[in-house]
Structures are given as structure tokens and as C-alpha cells.
Amino acid sequence: MKAILAAMAAGLMIGATAASYAKLPPAPPKTDEQKAAEAEKAKASAAKDAADLEKARDRAVANYKKSHGGAEPAKPAKPTKAKAAGK
């Protein structure tokens, strides 16, 4: 009984090893319709990614403005005529 189980286990291991070296047949070449559909899908995906990026940038700007008081950075004041005349 043990010899039969050992032989079956060895056969299973040999079969698994042989199956791991097997190659799949090459995929059939794509038709023009399939290529066009794939290109359209890629174009739609790129447009969606660009829209998602823009939304993320808007959220980041809104979060920055919210956490920093929402004010624009202060610009240096231009000297007025009164200050310039006092020099």
C-alpha cells in the first residue's frame, strides 16, 4: 500500500514539473477592430486620469488655503509718493 502511494506521489510530482515547463500557444493576432477598440479605451482612460489629476490638484489647493487661512501670500507694498518724497 505504501509503495503504491509513494509511486502515485512521485508520478504527481513528475507531472507537476512537466506541466510547469509547458508553453501556452501564442495569442492570435489582433484585428483592426480590436486595435481600434484598444486605442479608444486607452484614450478614454488617459482622459479620465487627467480629470482625476485636476480634481486632486483642486482638492490640494483647497486644503492648503483652508489650513493656511485662505489668504493669498502678502505682496510687498509699493512705495507711495509721500514715502518716496521723504527720502
C-alpha positions as CSV (number, residue, x, y, z in Angstrom):
1,M,0.0,0.0,0.0
2,K,2.8,2.4,0.9
3,A,4.6,1.6,-2.3
4,I,1.6,2.4,-4.4
5,L,1.1,5.8,-2.6
6,A,4.8,6.6,-3.0
7,A,4.6,5.8,-6.7
8,M,1.5,7.9,-7.1
9,A,3.1,10.8,-5.3
10,A,6.2,10.5,-7.4
11,G,4.1,10.5,-10.6
12,L,2.2,13.5,-9.4
13,M,5.4,15.4,-8.8
14,I,6.8,14.4,-12.2
15,G,3.5,15.5,-13.8
16,A,3.5,18.9,-12.0
17,T,7.1,19.5,-13.0
18,A,6.4,18.7,-16.6
19,A,3.3,20.9,-16.6
20,S,5.3,23.8,-15.2
21,Y,7.6,23.7,-18.3
22,A,4.7,23.6,-20.8
23,K,4.2,26.6,-23.1
24,L,0.9,28.2,-24.0
25,P,0.2,28.7,-27.7
26,P,0.7,32.2,-28.9
27,A,-2.3,34.5,-28.9
28,P,-3.9,35.1,-32.3
29,P,-3.0,38.4,-34.0
30,K,-5.4,41.3,-33.2
31,T,-7.8,42.5,-35.9
32,D,-8.0,46.2,-36.9
33,E,-11.3,46.5,-34.9
34,Q,-9.7,45.1,-31.8
35,K,-6.7,47.5,-32.2
36,A,-9.1,50.5,-32.7
37,A,-11.1,49.5,-29.6
38,E,-8.0,49.1,-27.5
39,A,-6.7,52.6,-28.6
40,E,-10.1,54.1,-27.9
41,K,-10.1,52.5,-24.4
42,A,-6.6,53.9,-23.8
43,K,-7.6,57.3,-24.9
44,A,-10.7,57.3,-22.6
45,S,-8.5,56.1,-19.7
46,A,-6.0,58.9,-20.3
47,A,-8.8,61.5,-20.3
48,K,-10.2,60.1,-17.1
49,D,-6.7,60.1,-15.5
50,A,-6.2,63.8,-16.5
51,A,-9.6,64.7,-15.0
52,D,-8.8,62.9,-11.8
53,L,-5.5,64.6,-11.5
54,E,-7.1,68.0,-12.0
55,K,-9.6,67.2,-9.2
56,A,-6.8,66.1,-6.9
57,R,-4.9,69.3,-7.5
58,D,-8.0,71.4,-6.8
59,R,-8.6,69.5,-3.5
60,A,-4.9,70.0,-2.6
61,V,-5.2,73.8,-3.2
62,A,-8.4,74.0,-1.3
63,N,-6.9,72.1,1.6
64,Y,-3.8,74.4,1.6
65,K,-6.0,77.5,1.6
66,K,-8.1,76.1,4.4
67,S,-5.2,75.2,6.6
68,H,-3.3,78.5,5.9
69,G,-6.1,80.9,6.5
70,G,-7.2,81.1,2.9
71,A,-5.4,84.3,2.3
72,E,-3.1,84.9,-0.6
73,P,0.6,85.5,0.3
74,A,1.2,89.1,1.1
75,K,2.9,91.1,-1.6
76,P,5.3,93.9,-0.7
77,A,3.6,97.3,-0.7
78,K,4.6,99.7,-3.4
79,P,6.1,102.9,-2.1
80,T,3.7,105.8,-2.2
81,K,4.6,109.2,-3.4
82,A,4.6,110.5,0.2
83,K,7.2,107.9,1.3
84,A,9.3,108.4,-1.8
85,A,9.3,112.2,-1.3
86,G,10.5,111.9,2.3
87,K,13.9,110.4,1.3
